[in-house]
Amino acid sequence: MAESQKRISRGQKAAKVAAVDARYRAIVDTAVDAIVVIDERGRIEAFNPAAERLFGYTADEMVGRNVHILMPEPYHGEHDGYLARYRETGERRIIGIGREVSGLRSDGTTFPLELSIAEWNDGDKRFFTGVMRDVTDRRRAEELQRLMINELNHRVKNTLATVQSVAGQTLRNASDLGDAREALTTRLLALARGHDILTRESWDGAELADIVASVVAAHGEAERFSVEGPPVRLAPKATLALSMALHELMTNAAKYGSLSNESGQVRLVWRRSKADAGERLRMTWEEIHGPPVSIPTRQGFGTRLITGGLARELGGEVRLEYPPHGVVCEIDAELGQTGQSNRFIRGAA
């Protein structure tokens, strides 16, 4: 009777051990992270399904093989020596600490992975369990973050340089403090509108029609503008330069040109044209029905920005003329400098 009870007890204990083992195996097999168990010689004892997906090998292919097959150089050649040194000296480099290393897939591609290793014993045998996670996406996100920070730093510096230049030129050309305050405020607002457009487009560039619409909306009398042109996409620098240049043309028209009376209008037209060097952008700002104009006696900041800065950023030429019927500004630039989209814009702003 006693022997029978012992057998039942041993059977129950074995069943419990088997149940625990099954639970642990289920956890390992369903784990999201790759789990690889090796002995102290580096031979693979277990290789879970996540490891199969991560490295491209099946468990049957890997059990019994040296784990260094999953490592590119120099890890491949150094791993067995590391295990031997650990057996002899107990010196740890990764065990219990974890770090980022490189993995080698069955197709020969390498990838960054986060590795943590735990040591355990089964009787007199020593084993190591490695838990691994592909961190390619995280590395990409970190690199993107670094690039974004560098780009933001670059843009902030450029913006501050632009503000400094605008402020300096405005103060230098202003007749009094009040005039300087008004001119500087409106110019900075024009710069901000350009930034708003670029921000909506993630600083990838901006549509010419959107830039024009923003400038016209800021003036508040859209019915006095005739706007027509196909889709053209400008680079960020060109977007800011054109926003500022159109603001200067608008300000001049409101003070002295066609927008300074009741009947004046502005025609703003752009088109693409063929040339030997490739397609070009031709854009014309023309004021009509305003008071007679004459050539200014001095060249102010606005004129220099239009004929110099804008031309430089568009990679073309800008001509500013003063026929009696109203100011005409003509822009000629390589279309390759700006890019283009598939939308078509036509009609009044």
C-alpha positions as CSV (number, residue, x, y, z in Angstrom):
1,M,0.0,0.0,0.0
2,A,2.8,2.4,0.9
3,E,4.7,1.6,-2.3
4,S,1.5,2.3,-4.3
5,Q,1.1,5.7,-2.6
6,K,4.7,6.5,-3.4
7,R,4.2,5.7,-7.1
8,I,1.1,7.9,-7.1
9,S,3.0,10.7,-5.4
10,R,5.9,10.4,-7.9
11,G,3.4,10.4,-10.7
12,Q,1.6,13.5,-9.4
13,K,5.0,15.2,-9.0
14,A,6.0,14.3,-12.5
15,A,2.6,15.6,-13.8
16,K,3.1,18.9,-12.0
17,V,6.6,19.2,-13.4
18,A,5.3,18.4,-16.9
19,A,2.5,21.0,-16.5
20,V,5.0,23.7,-15.4
21,D,7.3,22.8,-18.2
22,A,4.4,23.0,-20.7
23,R,3.5,26.5,-19.3
24,Y,7.0,27.8,-19.6
25,R,7.3,26.3,-23.1
26,A,4.0,28.0,-24.1
27,I,5.3,31.3,-22.8
28,V,8.6,31.0,-24.7
29,D,6.9,29.9,-27.9
30,T,4.4,32.8,-27.8
31,A,6.9,35.4,-26.8
32,V,7.2,38.4,-29.1
33,D,11.0,38.6,-28.6
34,A,13.4,36.1,-30.0
35,I,14.7,33.6,-27.3
36,V,17.7,31.4,-27.9
37,V,19.2,29.1,-25.3
38,I,22.8,27.9,-25.7
39,D,25.1,25.7,-23.6
40,E,28.5,26.9,-22.3
41,R,30.2,25.8,-25.6
42,G,27.9,28.0,-27.7
43,R,25.7,25.2,-29.1
44,I,22.0,26.1,-29.5
45,E,19.7,24.1,-27.3
46,A,16.4,26.0,-28.0
47,F,15.2,28.4,-30.7
48,N,11.7,29.8,-30.3
49,P,9.3,30.8,-33.1
50,A,10.1,34.5,-32.8
51,A,13.8,33.7,-33.3
52,E,12.8,31.7,-36.4
53,R,11.0,34.8,-37.8
54,L,13.9,37.1,-36.8
55,F,16.8,35.2,-38.3
56,G,15.1,33.2,-41.0
57,Y,16.1,29.7,-39.8
58,T,13.9,27.0,-38.4
59,A,14.5,25.5,-34.9
60,D,15.4,22.1,-36.5
61,E,18.1,23.8,-38.6
62,M,19.6,25.6,-35.6
63,V,19.5,23.3,-32.6
64,G,22.9,21.8,-32.1
65,R,24.7,24.4,-34.2
66,N,27.0,27.1,-32.8
67,V,25.2,30.3,-32.1
68,H,27.9,32.4,-33.8
69,I,26.2,31.6,-37.1
70,L,23.7,34.3,-36.1
71,M,26.5,36.9,-35.8
72,P,28.4,39.0,-38.4
73,E,32.1,39.7,-38.0
74,P,33.7,40.6,-35.7
75,Y,31.3,39.0,-33.3
76,H,31.3,35.7,-35.2
77,G,35.0,35.1,-34.8
78,E,35.2,36.5,-31.2
79,H,32.2,34.7,-29.6
80,D,33.8,31.3,-28.9
81,G,36.8,33.0,-27.4
82,Y,34.5,35.1,-25.2
83,L,32.8,31.9,-23.9
84,A,36.1,30.2,-23.2
85,R,37.5,33.3,-21.4
86,Y,34.3,33.4,-19.3
87,R,34.6,29.7,-18.4
88,E,38.2,30.2,-17.3
89,T,38.0,33.7,-15.6
90,G,34.3,34.4,-14.9
91,E,34.8,37.8,-16.7
92,R,31.4,39.1,-17.9
93,R,30.9,41.5,-20.8
94,I,27.2,41.1,-21.7
95,I,25.7,38.6,-19.2
96,G,23.3,40.3,-16.9
97,I,23.9,43.7,-18.6
98,G,22.7,43.6,-22.1
99,R,23.6,45.8,-25.1
100,E,23.0,46.5,-28.7
101,V,24.8,44.3,-31.2
102,S,24.4,43.2,-34.8
103,G,22.5,40.1,-36.0
104,L,23.0,38.1,-39.2
105,R,20.0,36.7,-41.0
106,S,19.9,33.5,-43.1
107,D,19.9,35.7,-46.3
108,G,23.1,37.4,-45.3
109,T,21.6,40.7,-44.2
110,T,22.6,42.3,-41.0
111,F,20.5,44.3,-38.6
112,P,20.8,46.0,-35.2
113,L,19.3,44.0,-32.2
114,E,19.0,44.5,-28.5
115,L,20.4,41.6,-26.6
116,S,20.2,40.6,-23.0
117,I,21.6,37.4,-21.6
118,A,20.9,35.4,-18.4
119,E,22.9,32.5,-17.0
120,W,21.3,29.5,-15.4
121,N,22.3,26.0,-14.3
122,D,20.6,22.6,-14.7
123,G,22.5,20.4,-12.3
124,D,26.2,20.6,-13.3
125,K,25.4,22.0,-16.7
126,R,25.6,25.8,-17.5
127,F,23.2,27.4,-20.0
128,F,22.7,31.0,-21.3
129,T,19.4,32.4,-22.5
130,G,19.5,35.3,-24.9
131,V,16.5,37.5,-25.4
132,M,16.7,39.6,-28.7
133,R,14.7,42.3,-30.3
134,D,15.1,43.9,-33.7
135,V,15.7,47.6,-33.1
136,T,15.9,48.6,-36.8
137,D,12.8,50.8,-36.5
138,R,14.0,52.4,-33.3
139,R,17.4,53.2,-34.9
140,R,15.7,54.7,-37.9
141,A,13.5,56.8,-35.6
142,E,16.5,58.0,-33.6
143,E,18.4,58.9,-36.8
144,L,15.3,60.7,-38.1
145,Q,15.1,62.6,-34.8
146,R,18.7,63.6,-35.1
147,L,18.2,64.8,-38.7
148,M,15.1,66.7,-37.7
149,I,16.9,68.4,-34.8
150,N,19.8,69.3,-37.1
151,E,17.4,70.6,-39.7
152,L,15.4,72.6,-37.2
153,N,18.6,74.1,-35.9
154,H,19.6,75.0,-39.5
155,R,16.2,76.6,-40.2
156,V,16.2,78.5,-36.9
157,K,19.6,79.9,-37.7
158,N,18.5,80.8,-41.3
159,T,15.4,82.4,-40.0
160,L,17.2,84.5,-37.4
161,A,19.7,85.6,-40.1
162,T,16.7,86.6,-42.3
163,V,15.1,88.5,-39.4
164,Q,18.4,90.2,-38.6
165,S,18.8,91.3,-42.3
166,V,15.2,92.5,-42.6
167,A,15.4,94.4,-39.4
168,G,18.7,96.0,-40.3
169,Q,17.6,97.0,-43.8
170,T,14.3,98.3,-42.5
171,L,15.8,100.5,-39.9
172,R,18.4,101.7,-42.3
173,N,15.8,102.8,-44.8
174,A,13.1,104.1,-42.5
175,S,12.4,107.8,-42.3
176,D,11.3,107.6,-38.6
177,L,10.7,105.2,-35.8
178,G,7.0,104.8,-36.5
179,D,7.7,104.0,-40.2
180,A,10.4,101.5,-39.1
181,R,8.0,99.8,-36.7
182,E,5.2,99.4,-39.2
183,A,7.5,98.2,-42.0
184,L,9.3,95.7,-39.8
185,T,6.1,94.3,-38.4
186,T,4.5,93.8,-41.8
187,R,7.6,92.2,-43.2
188,L,8.0,89.8,-40.3
189,L,4.3,88.9,-40.7
190,A,5.0,88.1,-44.4
191,L,7.9,85.9,-43.4
192,A,5.6,84.2,-40.9
193,R,3.0,83.5,-43.6
194,G,5.6,81.8,-45.6
195,H,6.6,79.7,-42.6
196,D,3.0,78.7,-42.0
197,I,2.6,77.4,-45.6
198,L,5.8,75.4,-45.3
199,T,4.8,74.0,-41.9
200,R,1.6,72.7,-43.4
201,E,3.6,71.0,-46.1
202,S,6.2,69.6,-43.5
203,W,8.8,71.9,-45.1
204,D,8.9,69.8,-48.2
205,G,8.1,72.9,-50.3
206,A,5.0,74.8,-51.3
207,E,2.7,75.3,-54.2
208,L,3.1,78.7,-55.9
209,A,-0.7,79.1,-56.0
210,D,-0.8,78.7,-52.2
211,I,1.8,81.4,-51.7
212,V,0.0,83.8,-53.9
213,A,-3.4,83.1,-52.2
214,S,-1.8,83.8,-48.8
215,V,-0.4,87.1,-49.9
216,V,-3.7,88.1,-51.5
217,A,-5.7,87.1,-48.5
218,A,-3.5,89.2,-46.2
219,H,-4.3,92.3,-48.4
220,G,-8.1,91.7,-47.9
221,E,-9.4,92.7,-51.4
222,A,-9.3,89.5,-53.5
223,E,-11.7,91.0,-56.1
224,R,-8.9,93.4,-57.2
225,F,-6.6,90.5,-58.2
226,S,-6.6,88.4,-61.3
227,V,-4.6,85.2,-60.7
228,E,-3.9,82.4,-63.2
229,G,-1.3,79.7,-63.5
230,P,-0.5,76.0,-63.6
231,P,0.8,74.1,-60.6
232,V,4.4,74.8,-59.7
233,R,6.1,73.7,-56.5
234,L,8.8,75.8,-54.9
235,A,11.6,74.8,-52.6
236,P,11.5,76.1,-49.0
237,K,14.0,78.9,-49.6
238,A,12.3,80.0,-52.8
239,T,8.9,79.9,-50.9
240,L,10.1,82.3,-48.3
241,A,11.8,84.6,-50.8
242,L,8.7,84.8,-53.0
243,S,6.5,85.4,-50.0
244,M,8.6,88.4,-49.0
245,A,8.9,89.7,-52.6
246,L,5.2,89.5,-53.2
247,H,4.6,91.3,-49.9
248,E,7.0,94.1,-51.0
249,L,5.1,94.4,-54.4
250,M,1.8,94.4,-52.5
251,T,3.0,97.1,-50.1
252,N,4.3,99.3,-52.8
253,A,1.0,98.9,-54.8
254,A,-1.1,99.8,-51.8
255,K,1.0,102.9,-51.0
256,Y,1.7,104.3,-54.5
257,G,0.4,101.9,-57.2
258,S,-2.8,100.3,-58.5
259,L,-4.1,99.4,-55.0
260,S,-3.8,103.0,-53.8
261,N,-7.0,104.1,-55.6
262,E,-10.5,102.7,-56.1
263,S,-10.2,101.2,-59.6
264,G,-6.7,99.7,-59.7
265,Q,-6.1,96.0,-60.1
266,V,-3.3,93.5,-60.2
267,R,-2.8,90.8,-62.7
268,L,-0.6,87.9,-61.6
269,V,0.0,85.3,-64.2
270,W,2.6,82.5,-64.5
271,R,3.2,79.8,-67.1
272,R,5.6,77.1,-68.1
273,S,7.6,77.5,-71.3
274,K,10.0,75.3,-73.2
275,A,13.7,76.3,-73.6
276,D,16.9,74.7,-74.8
277,A,18.0,74.0,-71.2
278,G,14.6,72.7,-70.2
279,E,11.3,73.9,-69.0
280,R,11.1,77.4,-67.4
281,L,8.8,79.3,-65.1
282,R,7.7,82.7,-66.3
283,M,5.7,84.8,-63.9
284,T,4.4,88.4,-64.3
285,W,3.0,90.8,-61.7
286,E,1.3,93.7,-63.6
287,E,-0.5,96.7,-62.1
288,I,-3.3,98.4,-64.1
289,H,-5.8,101.2,-63.8
290,G,-3.8,102.8,-61.0
291,P,-2.3,106.3,-60.8
292,P,0.6,107.0,-63.2
293,V,3.9,105.8,-61.9
294,S,7.5,106.9,-62.4
295,I,10.9,105.3,-61.8
296,P,11.8,105.7,-58.1
297,T,14.8,108.0,-57.4
298,R,16.4,105.5,-55.0
299,Q,16.5,101.7,-54.6
300,G,15.0,100.6,-51.3
301,F,15.1,97.3,-49.4
302,G,12.0,96.0,-51.2
303,T,13.5,96.6,-54.7
304,R,16.8,94.9,-53.7
305,L,14.9,92.0,-52.2
306,I,12.8,91.5,-55.4
307,T,15.6,91.9,-58.0
308,G,18.4,90.3,-55.9
309,G,17.2,87.9,-53.3
310,L,14.3,86.5,-55.2
311,A,16.3,86.0,-58.4
312,R,19.0,84.2,-56.4
313,E,16.6,81.8,-54.7
314,L,14.7,81.0,-57.9
315,G,17.9,80.5,-59.9
316,G,16.7,83.0,-62.5
317,E,16.2,86.6,-63.4
318,V,13.8,89.2,-62.0
319,R,13.1,92.4,-63.9
320,L,11.2,95.3,-62.2
321,E,9.9,98.0,-64.6
322,Y,7.9,101.2,-64.2
323,P,5.8,102.0,-67.3
324,P,3.3,104.8,-66.8
325,H,0.2,102.5,-66.5
326,G,1.7,100.6,-63.5
327,V,4.6,98.5,-62.1
328,V,5.5,95.3,-63.9
329,C,7.6,92.6,-62.3
330,E,8.7,89.7,-64.5
331,I,10.3,86.5,-63.2
332,D,12.1,84.0,-65.4
333,A,13.5,80.8,-63.6
334,E,14.3,77.2,-64.4
335,L,11.3,75.1,-63.6
336,G,13.7,72.3,-62.5
337,Q,14.6,74.6,-59.6
338,T,11.1,74.5,-58.3
339,G,9.6,71.1,-59.1
340,Q,5.9,70.6,-60.0
341,S,2.7,68.8,-58.8
342,N,-0.3,67.4,-60.6
343,R,-2.9,69.9,-59.5
344,F,-4.0,72.7,-61.7
345,I,-5.0,76.1,-60.4
346,R,-6.9,78.5,-62.5
347,G,-9.1,81.6,-61.8
348,A,-9.2,84.4,-59.3
349,A,-7.5,84.0,-55.9
